Amino acid sequence: PWPSHVYHWHSEGFDLPRGSELLAQGETFPNQAFRHGHNAFGLQFHPEVTQDMMCRWATRGAHHLTKPGAQPGEAHLAGWSRYDPAVCHWLDCFLDSWLGLTMPEKNR
């Protein structure tokens, strides 16, 4: 299952490529993850973000935090602290599954 909360650092959305399957949705930007075929995935959110990365983004990109709908820097840190363990677990499982799907049989 997809994580219930993920880290976002964007202010734009996208349309799904033709023939893609929507896998995860968000409130502000509906298309958050999709699959095209069996092993091509697109993610709009950032499951890879570390606490250091998030702090750098919130510091160096502080001007983005004043845009409509943006959370204050403190909310970024609090949300990351609360939800990161579940997102890390999801990312590990997702990558294991994805790499297992794309690796040739003889290399497993």
DRENTORKOL-3810 file (N, C-alpha, C; in nm, 4 decimals):
REM DRENTORKOL-3810
@n.u->0.0831; n.v->-0.1207; n.w->0.0000; ca.u->0.0000; ca.v->0.0000; ca.w->0.0000; c.u->0.0870; c.v->0.1263; c.w->0.0000
@n.u->0.0336; n.v->0.2313; n.w->-0.0574; ca.u->0.1041; ca.v->0.3589; ca.w->-0.0651; c.u->0.1004; c.v->0.4279; c.w->0.0707
@n.u->0.2036; n.v->0.5054; n.w->0.1048; ca.u->0.2018; ca.v->0.5767; ca.w->0.2334; c.u->0.0898; c.v->0.6805; c.w->0.2364
@n.u->0.0371; n.v->0.7045; n.w->0.3553; ca.u->-0.0744; ca.v->0.7991; ca.w->0.3676; c.u->-0.0280; c.v->0.9443; c.w->0.3587
@n.u->0.0952; n.v->0.9729; n.w->0.3972; ca.u->0.1514; ca.v->1.1079; ca.w->0.3913; c.u->0.2921; c.v->1.0992; c.w->0.3333
@n.u->0.3222; n.v->1.1885; n.w->0.2414; ca.u->0.4537; ca.v->1.1905; ca.w->0.1772; c.u->0.5052; c.v->1.3337; c.w->0.1718
@n.u->0.6338; n.v->1.3499; n.w->0.1443; ca.u->0.6941; ca.v->1.4822; ca.w->0.1398; c.u->0.6794; c.v->1.5424; c.w->0.0007
@n.u->0.6315; n.v->1.6657; n.w->-0.0025; ca.u->0.6135; ca.v->1.7396; ca.w->-0.1283; c.u->0.7018; c.v->1.8632; c.w->-0.1273
@n.u->0.7592; n.v->1.8927; n.w->-0.2402; ca.u->0.8297; ca.v->2.0198; ca.w->-0.2576; c.u->0.8126; c.v->2.0585; c.w->-0.4036
@n.u->0.6935; n.v->2.0956; n.w->-0.4382; ca.u->0.6653; ca.v->2.1352; ca.w->-0.5763; c.u->0.5421; c.v->2.2236; c.w->-0.5780
@n.u->0.5276; n.v->2.2955; n.w->-0.6875; ca.u->0.4096; ca.v->2.3812; ca.w->-0.7015; c.u->0.3488; c.v->2.3659; c.w->-0.8398
@n.u->0.3643; n.v->2.2487; n.w->-0.8956; ca.u->0.3033; ca.v->2.2229; ca.w->-1.0257; c.u->0.2577; c.v->2.0779; c.w->-1.0337
@n.u->0.1669; n.v->2.0540; n.w->-1.1251; ca.u->0.1154; ca.v->1.9198; ca.w->-1.1475; c.u->0.1458; c.v->1.8757; c.w->-1.2890
@n.u->0.0884; n.v->1.7643; n.w->-1.3275; ca.u->0.1115; ca.v->1.7114; ca.w->-1.4618; c.u->-0.0069; c.v->1.6252; c.w->-1.5026
@n.u->-0.0211; n.v->1.6058; n.w->-1.6319; ca.u->-0.1197; ca.v->1.5127; ca.w->-1.6851; c.u->-0.0531; c.v->1.3773; c.w->-1.7005
@n.u->-0.1302; n.v->1.2724; n.w->-1.6817; ca.u->-0.0749; ca.v->1.1380; ca.w->-1.6990; c.u->-0.0401; c.v->1.1129; c.w->-1.8450
@n.u->0.0722; n.v->1.0482; n.w->-1.8705; ca.u->0.1015; ca.v->1.0071; ca.w->-2.0080; c.u->-0.0053; c.v->0.9090; c.w->-2.0565
@n.u->-0.0331; n.v->0.9123; n.w->-2.1837; ca.u->-0.1331; ca.v->0.8227; ca.w->-2.2418; c.u->-0.0946; c.v->0.6771; c.w->-2.2123
@n.u->-0.1926; n.v->0.6004; n.w->-2.1687; ca.u->-0.1705; ca.v->0.4593; ca.w->-2.1400; c.u->-0.1150; c.v->0.4309; c.w->-2.0019
@n.u->-0.0995; n.v->0.5339; n.w->-1.9184; ca.u->-0.0462; ca.v->0.5154; ca.w->-1.7838; c.u->-0.1578; c.v->0.4846; c.w->-1.6854
@n.u->-0.1197; n.v->0.4232; n.w->-1.5764; ca.u->-0.2134; ca.v->0.3897; ca.w->-1.4688; c.u->-0.1826; c.v->0.4768; c.w->-1.3475
@n.u->-0.2811; n.v->0.5515; n.w->-1.2995; ca.u->-0.2649; ca.v->0.6341; ca.w->-1.1802; c.u->-0.2563; c.v->0.5435; c.w->-1.0579
@n.u->-0.1536; n.v->0.5634; n.w->-0.9747; ca.u->-0.1326; ca.v->0.4795; ca.w->-0.8572; c.u->-0.1555; c.v->0.5523; c.w->-0.7252
@n.u->-0.1309; n.v->0.6833; n.w->-0.7232; ca.u->-0.1477; ca.v->0.7596; ca.w->-0.5992; c.u->-0.1942; c.v->0.9006; c.w->-0.6333
@n.u->-0.2846; n.v->0.9518; n.w->-0.5500; ca.u->-0.3415; ca.v->1.0847; ca.w->-0.5713; c.u->-0.3173; c.v->1.1731; c.w->-0.4502
@n.u->-0.3165; n.v->1.3046; n.w->-0.4737; ca.u->-0.3067; ca.v->1.4022; ca.w->-0.3671; c.u->-0.4222; c.v->1.4997; c.w->-0.3775
@n.u->-0.4380; n.v->1.5814; n.w->-0.2753; ca.u->-0.5482; ca.v->1.6775; ca.w->-0.2744; c.u->-0.5223; c.v->1.7957; c.w->-0.3668
@n.u->-0.4069; n.v->1.8581; n.w->-0.3555; ca.u->-0.3786; ca.v->1.9778; ca.w->-0.4344; c.u->-0.3376; c.v->1.9428; c.w->-0.5765
@n.u->-0.2506; n.v->1.8447; n.w->-0.5896; ca.u->-0.2057; ca.v->1.7971; ca.w->-0.7205; c.u->-0.2449; c.v->1.6505; c.w->-0.7303
@n.u->-0.3503; n.v->1.6209; n.w->-0.8076; ca.u->-0.4077; ca.v->1.4866; ca.w->-0.8051; c.u->-0.3132; c.v->1.3755; c.w->-0.8494
@n.u->-0.2307; n.v->1.3988; n.w->-0.9492; ca.u->-0.1444; ca.v->1.2919; ca.w->-1.0007; c.u->-0.0127; c.v->1.2903; c.w->-0.9237
@n.u->0.0011; n.v->1.1941; n.w->-0.8342; ca.u->0.1211; ca.v->1.1855; ca.w->-0.7510; c.u->0.2111; c.v->1.0684; c.w->-0.7886
@n.u->0.1551; n.v->0.9637; n.w->-0.8444; ca.u->0.2361; ca.v->0.8489; ca.w->-0.8864; c.u->0.1623; c.v->0.7747; c.w->-0.9964
@n.u->0.2400; n.v->0.7237; n.w->-1.0921; ca.u->0.1796; ca.v->0.6464; ca.w->-1.2002; c.u->0.2760; c.v->0.5384; c.w->-1.2468
@n.u->0.2201; n.v->0.4425; n.w->-1.3159; ca.u->0.2991; ca.v->0.3363; ca.w->-1.3785; c.u->0.2682; c.v->0.3376; c.w->-1.5266
@n.u->0.3714; n.v->0.3161; n.w->-1.6058; ca.u->0.3555; ca.v->0.3044; ca.w->-1.7507; c.u->0.4174; c.v->0.1711; c.w->-1.7900
@n.u->0.3335; n.v->0.0778; n.w->-1.8299; ca.u->0.3828; ca.v->-0.0574; ca.w->-1.8551; c.u->0.4069; c.v->-0.1280; c.w->-1.7230
@n.u->0.4974; n.v->-0.2255; n.w->-1.7245; ca.u->0.5213; ca.v->-0.3037; ca.w->-1.6023; c.u->0.6302; c.v->-0.2472; c.w->-1.5124
@n.u->0.7257; n.v->-0.1725; n.w->-1.5679; ca.u->0.8379; ca.v->-0.1342; ca.w->-1.4824; c.u->0.8833; c.v->0.0107; c.w->-1.4951
@n.u->0.8014; n.v->0.0975; n.w->-1.5507; ca.u->0.8330; ca.v->0.2409; ca.w->-1.5532; c.u->0.7358; c.v->0.3135; c.w->-1.4603
@n.u->0.7912; n.v->0.3832; n.w->-1.3624; ca.u->0.7106; ca.v->0.4536; ca.w->-1.2631; c.u->0.7477; c.v->0.6012; c.w->-1.2614
@n.u->0.6510; n.v->0.6853; n.w->-1.2306; ca.u->0.6751; ca.v->0.8276; ca.w->-1.2114; c.u->0.6184; c.v->0.8697; c.w->-1.0775
@n.u->0.6969; n.v->0.9423; n.w->-0.9996; ca.u->0.6545; ca.v->0.9909; ca.w->-0.8683; c.u->0.6671; c.v->1.1419; c.w->-0.8644
@n.u->0.5650; n.v->1.2092; n.w->-0.8184; ca.u->0.5674; ca.v->1.3546; ca.w->-0.8035; c.u->0.6179; c.v->1.3929; c.w->-0.6647
@n.u->0.5979; n.v->1.3083; n.w->-0.5676; ca.u->0.6401; ca.v->1.3359; ca.w->-0.4305; c.u->0.7846; c.v->1.2889; c.w->-0.4107
@n.u->0.8380; n.v->1.3092; n.w->-0.2913; ca.u->0.9795; ca.v->1.2823; ca.w->-0.2646; c.u->0.9981; c.v->1.1813; c.w->-0.1515
@n.u->0.9896; n.v->1.0508; n.w->-0.1806; ca.u->1.0131; ca.v->0.9523; ca.w->-0.0755; c.u->1.1605; c.v->0.9419; c.w->-0.0371
@n.u->1.2490; n.v->0.9966; n.w->-0.1194; ca.u->1.3934; ca.v->0.9852; ca.w->-0.0969; c.u->1.4493; c.v->1.0921; c.w->-0.0037
@n.u->1.3678; n.v->1.1888; n.w->0.0346; ca.u->1.4198; ca.v->1.3043; ca.w->0.1082; c.u->1.4637; c.v->1.2643; c.w->0.2495
@n.u->1.5811; n.v->1.3128; n.w->0.2868; ca.u->1.6320; ca.v->1.2937; ca.w->0.4224; c.u->1.6023; c.v->1.4197; c.w->0.5034
@n.u->1.6240; n.v->1.4117; n.w->0.6330; ca.u->1.6018; ca.v->1.5298; ca.w->0.7166; c.u->1.6963; c.v->1.6427; c.w->0.6748
@n.u->1.8217; n.v->1.6105; n.w->0.6449; ca.u->1.9162; ca.v->1.7137; ca.w->0.6010; c.u->1.8711; c.v->1.7791; c.w->0.4709
@n.u->1.8250; n.v->1.6987; n.w->0.3754; ca.u->1.7766; ca.v->1.7534; ca.w->0.2482; c.u->1.6580; c.v->1.8465; c.w->0.2718
@n.u->1.5631; n.v->1.8003; n.w->0.3528; ca.u->1.4430; ca.v->1.8787; ca.w->0.3790; c.u->1.4786; c.v->2.0116; c.w->0.4459
@n.u->1.5721; n.v->2.0089; n.w->0.5389; ca.u->1.6141; ca.v->2.1331; ca.w->0.6051; c.u->1.6831; c.v->2.2270; c.w->0.5065
@n.u->1.7664; n.v->2.1720; n.w->0.4171; ca.u->1.8309; ca.v->2.2555; ca.w->0.3147; c.u->1.7275; c.v->2.3188; c.w->0.2232
@n.u->1.6321; n.v->2.2384; n.w->0.1774; ca.u->1.5283; ca.v->2.2910; ca.w->0.0879; c.u->1.4497; c.v->2.4020; c.w->0.1569
@n.u->1.4119; n.v->2.3786; n.w->0.2832; ca.u->1.3311; ca.v->2.4773; ca.w->0.3552; c.u->1.4112; c.v->2.6037; c.w->0.3869
@n.u->1.5438; n.v->2.5920; n.w->0.3970; ca.u->1.6283; ca.v->2.7085; ca.w->0.4236; c.u->1.6628; c.v->2.7820; c.w->0.2946
@n.u->1.7191; n.v->2.7088; n.w->0.1996; ca.u->1.7621; ca.v->2.7721; ca.w->0.0739; c.u->1.6441; c.v->2.8109; c.w->-0.0149
@n.u->1.5345; n.v->2.7410; n.w->0.0001; ca.u->1.4160; ca.v->2.7708; ca.w->-0.0803; c.u->1.3054; c.v->2.8341; c.w->0.0009
@n.u->1.3437; n.v->2.9059; n.w->0.1069; ca.u->1.2442; ca.v->2.9637; ca.w->0.1983; c.u->1.1428; c.v->3.0514; c.w->0.1260
@n.u->1.1829; n.v->3.1141; n.w->0.0169; ca.u->1.0888; ca.v->3.1993; ca.w->-0.0577; c.u->0.9710; c.v->3.1180; c.w->-0.1119
@n.u->0.9900; n.v->2.9873; n.w->-0.1329; ca.u->0.8798; ca.v->2.9023; ca.w->-0.1795; c.u->0.7751; c.v->2.8808; c.w->-0.0697
@n.u->0.8165; n.v->2.8945; n.w->0.0547; ca.u->0.7259; ca.v->2.8689; ca.w->0.1665; c.u->0.6233; c.v->2.9795; c.w->0.1854
@n.u->0.6365; n.v->3.0881; n.w->0.1114; ca.u->0.5393; ca.v->3.1972; ca.w->0.1192; c.u->0.4326; c.v->3.1872; c.w->0.0107
@n.u->0.4445; n.v->3.0879; n.w->-0.0763; ca.u->0.3475; ca.v->3.0717; ca.w->-0.1852; c.u->0.2155; c.v->3.0179; c.w->-0.1306
@n.u->0.1054; n.v->3.0463; n.w->-0.1998; ca.u->-0.0250; ca.v->2.9953; ca.w->-0.1552; c.u->-0.0228; c.v->2.8429; c.w->-0.1416
@n.u->-0.0744; n.v->2.7948; n.w->-0.0302; ca.u->-0.0833; ca.v->2.6514; ca.w->-0.0057; c.u->0.0415; c.v->2.5895; c.w->0.0536
@n.u->0.1511; n.v->2.6658; n.w->0.0611; ca.u->0.2758; ca.v->2.6120; ca.w->0.1165; c.u->0.2689; c.v->2.6076; c.w->0.2684
@n.u->0.3312; n.v->2.5066; n.w->0.3250; ca.u->0.3392; ca.v->2.4956; ca.w->0.4704; c.u->0.4603; c.v->2.5736; c.w->0.5207
@n.u->0.4548; n.v->2.6231; n.w->0.6442; ca.u->0.5736; ca.v->2.6873; ca.w->0.7012; c.u->0.6839; c.v->2.5839; c.w->0.7255
@n.u->0.8069; n.v->2.6303; n.w->0.7364; ca.u->0.9210; ca.v->2.5411; ca.w->0.7551; c.u->0.9053; c.v->2.4457; c.w->0.8721
@n.u->0.8494; n.v->2.4945; n.w->0.9830; ca.u->0.8317; ca.v->2.4095; ca.w->1.1014; c.u->0.7392; c.v->2.2920; c.w->1.0710
@n.u->0.6387; n.v->2.3157; n.w->0.9885; ca.u->0.5452; ca.v->2.2083; ca.w->0.9524; c.u->0.6140; c.v->2.1033; c.w->0.8656
@n.u->0.7081; n.v->2.1462; n.w->0.7812; ca.u->0.7841; ca.v->2.0502; ca.w->0.7010; c.u->0.8608; c.v->1.9553; c.w->0.7922
@n.u->0.9312; n.v->2.0111; n.w->0.8899; ca.u->1.0105; ca.v->1.9299; ca.w->0.9814; c.u->0.9221; c.v->1.8385; c.w->1.0656
@n.u->0.8133; n.v->1.8919; n.w->1.1182; ca.u->0.7231; ca.v->1.8110; ca.w->1.2010; c.u->0.6613; c.v->1.6974; c.w->1.1198
@n.u->0.6179; n.v->1.7267; n.w->0.9984; ca.u->0.5594; ca.v->1.6233; ca.w->0.9134; c.u->0.6601; c.v->1.5177; c.w->0.8751
@n.u->0.7814; n.v->1.5611; n.w->0.8414; ca.u->0.8859; ca.v->1.4647; ca.w->0.8059; c.u->0.9134; c.v->1.3737; c.w->0.9253
@n.u->0.9289; n.v->1.4313; n.w->1.0443; ca.u->0.9579; ca.v->1.3518; ca.w->1.1641; c.u->0.8478; c.v->1.2508; c.w->1.1929
@n.u->0.7258; n.v->1.2909; n.w->1.1712; ca.u->0.6125; ca.v->1.2034; ca.w->1.2022; c.u->0.5958; c.v->1.0907; c.w->1.1007
@n.u->0.6118; n.v->1.1210; n.w->0.9720; ca.u->0.5765; ca.v->1.0247; ca.w->0.8680; c.u->0.6947; c.v->0.9544; c.w->0.8019
@n.u->0.8174; n.v->1.0004; n.w->0.8247; ca.u->0.9307; ca.v->0.9424; ca.w->0.7533; c.u->0.9508; c.v->0.7929; c.w->0.7784
@n.u->0.9353; n.v->0.7408; n.w->0.9003; ca.u->0.9552; ca.v->0.5963; ca.w->0.9168; c.u->0.8646; c.v->0.5125; c.w->0.8255
@n.u->0.7392; n.v->0.5509; n.w->0.8122; ca.u->0.6474; ca.v->0.4762; ca.w->0.7251; c.u->0.6851; c.v->0.4935; c.w->0.5784
@n.u->0.7278; n.v->0.6140; n.w->0.5398; ca.u->0.7679; ca.v->0.6383; ca.w->0.4008; c.u->0.8942; c.v->0.5591; c.w->0.3681
@n.u->0.9910; n.v->0.5556; n.w->0.4594; ca.u->1.1135; ca.v->0.4774; ca.w->0.4366; c.u->1.0812; c.v->0.3296; c.w->0.4199
@n.u->0.9926; n.v->0.2783; n.w->0.5029; ca.u->0.9525; ca.v->0.1380; ca.w->0.4902; c.u->0.8861; c.v->0.1144; c.w->0.3545
@n.u->0.7946; n.v->0.2042; n.w->0.3165; ca.u->0.7288; ca.v->0.1910; ca.w->0.1867; c.u->0.8314; c.v->0.1948; c.w->0.0742
@n.u->0.9258; n.v->0.2895; n.w->0.0787; ca.u->1.0247; ca.v->0.3029; ca.w->-0.0279; c.u->1.1107; c.v->0.1776; c.w->-0.0393
@n.u->1.1538; n.v->0.1222; n.w->0.0733; ca.u->1.2316; ca.v->-0.0023; ca.w->0.0698; c.u->1.1528; c.v->-0.1140; c.w->0.0029
@n.u->1.0268; n.v->-0.1300; n.w->0.0406; ca.u->0.9423; ca.v->-0.2351; ca.w->-0.0185; c.u->0.9175; c.v->-0.2085; c.w->-0.1667
@n.u->0.8902; n.v->-0.0831; n.w->-0.2020; ca.u->0.8659; ca.v->-0.0467; ca.w->-0.3413; c.u->0.9879; c.v->-0.0773; c.w->-0.4268
@n.u->1.1055; n.v->-0.0351; n.w->-0.3820; ca.u->1.2270; ca.v->-0.0588; ca.w->-0.4603; c.u->1.2586; c.v->-0.2071; c.w->-0.4711
@n.u->1.2418; n.v->-0.2820; n.w->-0.3630; ca.u->1.2638; ca.v->-0.4269; ca.w->-0.3693; c.u->1.1714; c.v->-0.4914; c.w->-0.4710
@n.u->1.0459; n.v->-0.4528; n.w->-0.4682; ca.u->0.9482; ca.v->-0.5091; ca.w->-0.5616; c.u->0.9801; c.v->-0.4681; c.w->-0.7049
@n.u->1.0104; n.v->-0.3410; n.w->-0.7247; ca.u->1.0390; ca.v->-0.2899; ca.w->-0.8588; c.u->1.1646; c.v->-0.3548; c.w->-0.9167
@n.u->1.2694; n.v->-0.3620; n.w->-0.8383; ca.u->1.3932; ca.v->-0.4216; ca.w->-0.8880; c.u->1.3777; c.v->-0.5710; c.w->-0.9102
@n.u->1.2984; n.v->-0.6360; n.w->-0.8277; ca.u->1.2711; ca.v->-0.7776; ca.w->-0.8485; c.u->1.1929; c.v->-0.8008; c.w->-0.9760
@n.u->1.1076; n.v->-0.7057; n.w->-1.0116; ca.u->1.0263; ca.v->-0.7162; ca.w->-1.1324; c.u->1.1098; c.v->-0.6966; c.w->-1.2576
@n.u->1.2135; n.v->-0.6144; n.w->-1.2499; ca.u->1.2891; ca.v->-0.5794; ca.w->-1.3698; c.u->1.4177; c.v->-0.6589; c.w->-1.3863
@n.u->1.4618; n.v->-0.7314; n.w->-1.2834; ca.u->1.5853; ca.v->-0.8084; ca.w->-1.2954; c.u->1.5605; c.v->-0.9368; c.w->-1.3738
@n.u->1.6543; n.v->-0.9752; n.w->-1.4599; ca.u->1.6395; ca.v->-1.1021; ca.w->-1.5316; c.u->1.6346; c.v->-1.2185; c.w->-1.4339
@n.u->1.5614; n.v->-1.3223; n.w->-1.4673; ca.u->1.5445; ca.v->-1.4399; ca.w->-1.3815; c.u->1.6786; c.v->-1.4957; c.w->-1.3365
@n.u->1.7755; n.v->-1.5089; n.w->-1.4264; ca.u->1.9019; ca.v->-1.5745; ca.w->-1.3931; c.u->1.9842; c.v->-1.4964; c.w->-1.2905
@n.u->1.9559; n.v->-1.3680; n.w->-1.2704; ca.u->2.0314; ca.v->-1.2869; ca.w->-1.1752; c.u->1.9664; c.v->-1.2788; c.w->-1.0382
@n.u->1.8560; n.v->-1.3421; n.w->-1.0173; ca.u->1.7880; ca.v->-1.3356; ca.w->-0.8874; c.u->1.8536; c.v->-1.4267; c.w->-0.7870
END
